[in-house]
């Protein structure tokens, strides 16, 4: 099987695109402006999970909203095996992925925005140059496949998910102390059962200078934890400048999401970020997201009371009708949107 056959048909066509096809793609995906603008590399702050300093963590969350996590306790062998299986599974033919990656897993492409059932949100106005697998961890044991490769894949995802749940809980409990949140608010603000993993593949090729792997956005989560490969391409916005997060093997990148921004009364800000594709190499990343408990109401002095479900529905509506996510601004007190 050629590598091209592993991509969705639309991507196969666009990798060998005629100018009119390319122009049509650009019309649907150029909302981020000039893709040729070079971003500066930066050493984001380090947080050591083994020797977690509440003071440093608080400073980093307020000043950066993104940091590199070291000494996180995930065995290097697990990271290596999971990365190997991610590449193997995503390199299957497009048709095989559609047939094999079934409930509760789901395969998607062209957009990182999914419905609550895990399906790609169709009708979105923009195309992202990516494909991926959505993995709801609390339902992962229900996934069965006769293919040995997928059996091992599930095993490594489960083990990785347990580590990420531990990491997210540890970090959030430290943040709760820094923010002086009450017991009731903190208990419902992060629910391990909501955690899910998404693995992404970003195609390489000449379109790297024409469109984004993932467009500018903030995450809707409480926390997001990213394991990116050595190809790089993750960029974030700080002080009106786009900065490139250098990949460092064995480390994780953690960023604040919209829910934590609201919970913290804007003390911690959700980070705008995007992903640049590479002309020469595919990029793979493994991301973990975790959310508030279902039905729990987020109360803040800055925002109207809302649940994550309210927020998710509004995001999907805005993305379909406007082409982009408005996000927390929709829930600001006395905001004119």
Buried (B, 14 or more C-beta within 10 A) or exposed (E): EEEEBBBBEEBBEBBEBEEEEBEBBBEBBBEBEEBEEEBEEBEBBBBBBEEBEEEBBBEBBBEBBBBBBBBBEBEEEEBEBBBEBBBEBBBBBBEBBBEBBEEBBBBBBBBBBBEEEBEBBEEBBBBBBBBBBBBBBBBBEEBEBEEEEBEBBBBBBBBBBBBBBBBBBBBBEBBBEBBEBEEEBBEBBBBBEBBBBBBBBBBBBEBBEBBBBBBBBBBBBBBBBBBBBEBBBBBBBBEEEBBBBBBBEEBBBBBBBBBBBBBBBBBBBBBBBBBBBBEEBBBBBBBBBBBBBEEBEBBBEBBBEBBBBBBBEBBBEBBBEEBBBBBBEBBBEEEEE
